[in-house]
């Protein structure tokens, strides 16, 4: 399996062959209003998450309208799950940017539209390790492999901290590939830092990330920091081999005790970034 690596803005799509792994495909489609693209029957299940604009999706004599936020900092996400071997047409109702995640599946479930009212939204961490998490497809979701989560991190904060990994399938940890797709509130000047490391592999990646970058994480502890003044969003897609859907992760035992201070310092008062019911 390949090492973790960053794809800078301008990439079109990532397949397992290009990533050097087994499961996750990921792309971001930019579609002018009124135009469409199609998704084929190819042994995959898919999750569609509008990043900006509104989409209409038709498949198997059904149709769904989803999205509507102007940017990822203006509203909680929507997600449309399309099961194994579902051909679909995606039409941009307005100018549209939409993330399309896919993974091979063996069981055909039902399509599911997840609205902002359906999601599991929570504030996690404490102090400058606080962030907002919106879970679109958790382990209880009726799908084969895909899990989808979006996260907002205030500028100056750490996210996914303490660092964790999910590379071995055993008690307390699951084997999962993962992608991080980053957006910045200030796309021209904003940036963050991603670290991925593995002491057992003598590997340590510290990478500047900017708006539109994509990180591929096949293994290793990982954590993210938003630069001061630069609010950060990332969309996570995870998939793995285990027949049981799970997101079990193993935290770096050297850093796990940092959580003990969180109850005393409380959450960052800038959160939530995205209220469920805006005024």
C-alpha positions in Angstrom: 0.0 0.0 0.0 1.2 3.5 -0.9 2.3 6.1 1.7 0.1 9.1 2.7 0.3 11.8 0.1 -1.2 15.2 -0.8 -2.8 16.1 -4.1 -2.7 19.9 -4.6 -5.6 21.9 -6.0 -6.3 21.1 -9.7 -6.6 17.3 -9.5 -9.7 16.0 -11.1 -10.5 12.6 -9.5 -8.7 9.9 -7.5 -9.3 6.2 -8.1 -7.9 3.2 -6.0 -5.4 2.5 -8.7 -4.1 6.1 -8.6 -4.2 6.2 -4.8 -2.4 2.8 -4.4 -5.1 1.4 -2.2 -8.3 -0.7 -2.5 -11.5 1.1 -1.8 -12.0 4.9 -2.0 -12.6 6.8 -5.1 -13.2 10.6 -4.7 -13.8 13.5 -7.0 -15.2 17.1 -6.9 -17.4 18.0 -9.8 -17.9 21.7 -10.8 -21.0 22.0 -12.9 -22.6 25.2 -14.4 -26.3 25.7 -13.8 -28.4 23.6 -16.1 -25.7 21.2 -17.0 -25.5 17.5 -16.0 -23.2 14.6 -15.5 -23.9 10.9 -15.2 -22.8 8.1 -12.8 -22.6 4.6 -14.2 -23.4 1.1 -13.0 -19.9 -0.1 -12.0 -20.1 -2.1 -8.8 -19.8 0.9 -6.5 -21.9 2.6 -3.9 -21.7 6.4 -3.8 -22.2 9.4 -1.5 -22.9 12.8 -3.0 -22.2 15.9 -0.9 -22.9 19.4 -2.4 -20.2 21.8 -1.3 -21.9 24.8 -2.9 -25.1 25.2 -4.9 -28.1 22.9 -5.4 -28.3 19.6 -7.3 -31.1 17.4 -8.6 -30.3 13.7 -8.9 -32.4 11.2 -10.8 -32.0 7.4 -10.6 -34.4 4.4 -11.0 -37.5 6.6 -11.5 -36.7 8.6 -8.4 -35.4 12.2 -8.0 -34.0 14.2 -5.1 -33.0 17.8 -4.7 -30.2 18.6 -2.3 -27.8 21.3 -1.2 -28.3 25.0 -1.2 -25.5 26.4 0.8 -23.3 29.1 -0.8 -20.1 27.7 0.6 -19.2 25.0 3.1 -19.1 27.8 5.8 -22.7 28.8 5.2 -24.6 25.7 6.2 -24.5 22.0 7.2 -24.1 19.5 4.5 -26.6 17.3 2.7 -25.7 13.8 1.5 -27.3 11.5 -1.0 -26.4 7.8 -0.7 -26.8 5.9 -3.9 -26.4 2.1 -3.4 -24.6 -0.5 -5.5 -25.1 -0.4 -9.2 -27.3 2.7 -9.3 -27.0 4.7 -12.5 -27.8 8.3 -11.9 -27.9 11.8 -13.5 -26.8 14.8 -11.5 -28.1 18.2 -12.8 -26.9 21.5 -11.4 -30.0 23.5 -10.4 -27.7 26.4 -9.7 -23.9 26.6 -10.2 -22.8 23.5 -8.4 -19.7 22.1 -6.8 -20.4 18.6 -5.5 -18.1 15.9 -3.9 -18.6 12.3 -5.1 -17.2 9.5 -3.0 -17.4 5.8 -4.0 -16.4 2.4 -2.8 -17.0 -1.1 -4.1 -20.0 -2.8 -2.5 -21.5 -6.2 -2.4 -25.0 -5.6 -1.0 -27.6 -3.3 -2.6 -29.2 -1.1 0.0 -31.8 1.6 -0.5 -31.1 5.2 -1.6 -31.1 7.6 1.3 -31.2 11.4 1.3 -29.6 12.9 4.4 -30.7 16.5 5.1 -29.2 18.9 7.7 -32.1 18.0 10.1 -31.0 14.3 9.9 -27.3 14.7 10.7 -25.5 14.0 14.0 -23.9 17.4 14.7 -21.7 17.9 17.8 -18.9 20.0 19.2 -15.8 18.0 20.2 -12.6 18.6 22.1 -11.7 21.6 24.3 -9.7 24.8 24.3 -7.7 25.2 21.1 -8.5 21.5 20.2 -12.2 22.4 19.7 -14.0 21.7 16.4 -17.5 21.1 15.0 -18.4 17.7 13.5 -21.3 16.9 11.2 -21.7 13.2 10.6 -23.4 12.4 7.4 -22.9 8.6 7.2 -21.9 6.9 10.5 -21.5 3.2 11.1 -25.2 2.7 11.8 -26.0 4.1 8.3 -27.4 1.4 5.9 -24.4 1.2 3.5 -21.7 -1.3 2.8 -18.4 0.5 3.3 -18.7 4.3 3.0 -18.5 6.7 6.0 -18.8 10.4 5.4 -18.1 13.2 7.9 -17.5 17.0 7.6 -15.5 19.1 10.2 -15.1 22.8 10.8 -12.0 24.0 12.7 -11.6 27.6 13.9 -8.4 29.4 13.0 -5.6 28.6 15.4 -7.2 25.3 16.6 -6.1 21.7 16.3 -8.5 19.1 14.9 -8.7 15.4 15.1 -6.6 15.8 18.2 -5.1 13.8 19.9 -3.8 12.1 16.7 -5.3 8.7 15.9 -5.0 6.0 13.4 -7.1 3.2 11.9 -4.9 0.8 10.0 -5.3 -2.5 11.8 -8.5 -4.5 12.2 -8.6 -5.6 15.9 -10.2 -4.7 19.2 -10.3 -0.9 19.6 -9.1 -0.2 16.0 -10.5 -0.7 12.5 -8.7 -0.8 9.1 -9.9 2.2 7.1 -8.6 4.2 4.1 -9.4 7.9 4.5 -9.4 11.1 2.4 -9.3 14.6 3.7 -10.6 17.3 1.3 -9.9 20.8 2.5 -11.6 24.2 2.1 -10.6 27.5 3.7 -12.9 30.4 4.5 -10.3 32.6 2.9 -9.5 30.4 -0.2 -6.8 32.8 -1.6 -4.7 33.3 1.5 -5.8 30.6 3.9 -3.8 27.5 4.9 -3.5 24.8 7.5 -1.0 22.1 8.4 -1.6 18.3 8.3 0.7 15.8 10.1 0.6 12.0 9.3 3.2 9.9 11.1 4.0 6.2 11.8 6.8 5.4 14.3 6.7 1.7 13.3 7.3 2.7 9.6 9.8 5.5 10.4 7.5 7.9 8.5 6.6 11.5 9.3 4.8 13.9 6.9 4.1 17.5 7.9 2.3 19.2 5.0 0.9 22.7 4.3 -2.7 22.3 3.0 -4.6 24.9 1.1 -8.1 25.3 -0.4 -9.0 22.4 -2.7 -6.2 20.1 -1.6 -6.8 16.4 -1.0 -4.9 14.1 1.4 -4.8 10.3 1.0 -4.3 8.5 4.3 -3.9 4.7 4.0 -2.3 4.4 7.5 -0.6 6.4 10.3 -1.6 8.7 13.1 -3.0 12.0 11.8 -4.0 15.4 13.0 -4.7 18.8 11.5 -4.1 22.4 12.5 -5.8 25.5 11.1 -3.5 28.5 10.8 -4.3 31.5 13.0 -7.1 33.6 11.4 -7.9 30.9 8.8 -11.0 28.8 9.5 -10.7 25.4 8.0 -13.3 22.8 6.7 -12.5 19.3 5.7 -14.7 16.5 4.3 -13.7 13.0 5.4 -14.5 9.8 3.5 -13.6 6.5 5.0 -13.9 2.9 3.8 -12.3 -0.4 4.7 -12.5 -4.2 4.4 -14.2 -5.1 7.6 -17.7 -6.6 7.2 -18.8 -4.8 10.3 -19.2 -1.0 9.8 -17.1 0.7 12.4 -15.0 3.9 12.9 -12.9 2.6 15.8 -9.7 4.5 16.1 -6.6 4.1 18.2 -5.1 7.3 19.7 -1.4 8.0 20.0 -0.9 6.8 23.6 1.8 9.4 24.1 -0.6 12.3 23.6 -3.9 10.8 24.8 -3.6 12.4 28.3 -3.9 15.9 26.8 -7.7 15.3 26.7 -7.7 15.3 30.5 -7.5 19.2 30.6 -10.5 19.7 28.2 -13.3 19.7 30.8 -11.5 22.5 32.7 -10.9 24.8 29.7 -14.2 24.2 28.0 -15.1 24.5 24.3 -13.9 27.4 22.0 -16.6 30.1 22.2 -16.5 30.6 18.4 -18.4 27.3 18.0 -20.7 26.3 16.6 -19.7 27.8 13.3 -22.8 26.4 11.6 -25.9 26.4 13.7 -28.5 23.8 12.9 -31.2 26.5 12.6 -29.6 29.8 11.5 -31.3 33.0 12.7 
